Amino acid sequence: MGHVARLAGVSVRTLHHYDDIGLVRPSARTPAGYRAYAPADVERLREVLAYRRLGFGLREVADLVGDPSTNAVAHLRRLRGLLLERRDRADAMVAAIDRELAARAKGLKVTPEEQLGMLGARLYDAIGDAYTATRRTEPRFATRIWDALGDARTVLNVGAGTGSYEPADRVVTAVEPSAVMRGQRPAGAAPCVAAAAESLPFDDGSFDAAMAVSTVHHWGDPIAGLREMRRVARRVVVLTFDTDEAGWQDRFWLTRDYLPEFAGVLSGFPSLAGMADAIGGRAEAVPIPWDCADGLFEAYWRRPEAYLDDRVRRAVSVWARVGREAERRAVRSLGDDLGSGRWAERNRDLAELDAADLGLRLLVA
Ligand SMILES: C[S@@+](CC[C@H](N)C(=O)[O-])C[C@H]1O[C@@H](n2cnc3c(N)ncnc32)[C@H](O)[C@@H]1O
């Protein structure tokens, strides 16, 4: 018992207590007749201690480890998901603290919303519940993605969110780290694993294809995530954004004239060529239709009034990332220009276009 206690970093008293309450009962015996931990007991002890470390109470832990339908691998997956959530939450808090420190250093006033915002979960746990208001399947994007999946029967959807682009005619498995997003998946949606792209809990070549839509820019390590997709699937399809083109910041009037901070949001984002390399694929341009049904950042390029609508902005992470100050300034300034006719004057040529190339790219490998 002392040896196991030392290995696990807990006291012998704790192990006695777990034995007394029936949580972890050593089932083997030493030659001298003392109780000893069999491999299955050690496995159970490890699960108990890991759930305890994550803050679960003894009764909850007993329910979790006592669930006969959950084996060791399922426990590891669940623990992994819980730890990733915790890590993301810590990352989001660090980012929020950095933003507040920067604001304070500039002498800016920090609002109560901003101060309390850092206590929220990671980005999509914070903004995720606004997502379904405007983020829907754009059928022209869906056709491109599904064509690129070819004859794949099994498909992994990484950073799946609410599953907007999951093809109904294939066997889909979703991966999504945000509990809020997972919670909004419609009834009957594909099964969803709590995990992150950078470390997919699947064996090599488990799927015919892996897809990722509007998510790579959120990953802590996009190249690692893309390599993981390559590892677990024969075919890889990724809808992402091109920042290779010189002056890409000026491609879209919103970034060019109102929200130059967007460039900062994508400053550490890998090049399109680097991402294509990671999966061994090619890039195809995806024009954004003027009436795009999926309310992504660029979706309203010909409907500028939409950006004045809080609901539209809340469903797009860019606005949360640039911070309230930049958002307020951009919206005020756009509103002024729409009112004065300045926007219309500057962007006269857009009225003629039905679709615009604003840097959206499909990587196919
Ligand atoms: C803009 S949403 C896109 C959701 C969905 N693919 C769609 O097109 O509607 C981005 C998603 O990426 C998820 N995400 C963030 N970090 C991730 C990571 N490291 N690995 C996988 N997904 C991640 C977010 O939680 C969020 O649900």
The ligand as a Tripos MOL2 file, in Angstrom:
@<TRIPOS>MOLECULE
LIG
   27    29     1     0     0
SMALL
NO_CHARGES

@<TRIPOS>ATOM
      1 C1        -16.2500   29.3370  -36.1530 C.3       1 LIG1
      2 S1        -16.5360   27.8200  -35.3020 S.3       1 LIG1
      3 C2        -16.7870   26.7460  -36.6780 C.3       1 LIG1
      4 C3        -17.6800   25.5940  -36.3700 C.3       1 LIG1
      5 C4        -18.0840   24.7190  -37.5540 C.3       1 LIG1
      6 N1        -16.9240   24.0530  -38.1490 N.3       1 LIG1
      7 C5        -18.8280   25.5290  -38.5870 C.2       1 LIG1
      8 O1        -18.3180   25.7080  -39.6920 O.co2     1 LIG1
      9 O2        -19.9240   25.9810  -38.2740 O.co2     1 LIG1
     10 C6        -14.9370   27.3790  -34.7010 C.3       1 LIG1
     11 C7        -14.9440   26.1450  -33.8080 C.3       1 LIG1
     12 O3        -13.6140   25.7060  -33.5780 O.3       1 LIG1
     13 C8        -13.5560   25.1780  -32.2470 C.3       1 LIG1
     14 N2        -12.1590   25.0960  -31.7630 N.ar      1 LIG1
     15 C9        -11.4390   26.0040  -31.0740 C.ar      1 LIG1
     16 N3        -10.2100   25.5200  -30.7930 N.ar      1 LIG1
     17 C10       -10.1400   24.2740  -31.3210 C.ar      1 LIG1
     18 C11        -9.1240   23.2560  -31.3600 C.ar      1 LIG1
     19 N4         -7.9240   23.4520  -30.8120 N.pl3     1 LIG1
     20 N5         -9.4120   22.0930  -31.9880 N.ar      1 LIG1
     21 C12       -10.6160   21.8890  -32.5610 C.ar      1 LIG1
     22 N6        -11.6180   22.8260  -32.5530 N.ar      1 LIG1
     23 C13       -11.3870   23.9970  -31.9530 C.ar      1 LIG1
     24 C14       -14.4000   26.1770  -31.4770 C.3       1 LIG1
     25 O4        -14.7930   25.6810  -30.2070 O.3       1 LIG1
     26 C15       -15.5560   26.3980  -32.4340 C.3       1 LIG1
     27 O5        -16.6200   25.5220  -32.2290 O.3       1 LIG1
@<TRIPOS>BOND
     1     1     2 1
     2     2     3 1
     3     2    10 1
     4     3     4 1
     5     4     5 1
     6     5     6 1
     7     5     7 1
     8     7     8 2
     9     7     9 1
    10    10    11 1
    11    11    12 1
    12    11    26 1
    13    12    13 1
    14    13    14 1
    15    13    24 1
    16    14    15 ar
    17    14    23 ar
    18    15    16 ar
    19    16    17 ar
    20    17    18 ar
    21    17    23 ar
    22    18    19 1
    23    18    20 ar
    24    20    21 ar
    25    21    22 ar
    26    22    23 ar
    27    24    25 1
    28    24    26 1
    29    26    27 1
@<TRIPOS>SUBSTRUCTURE
     1 LIG1         1 GROUP 0 **** ****
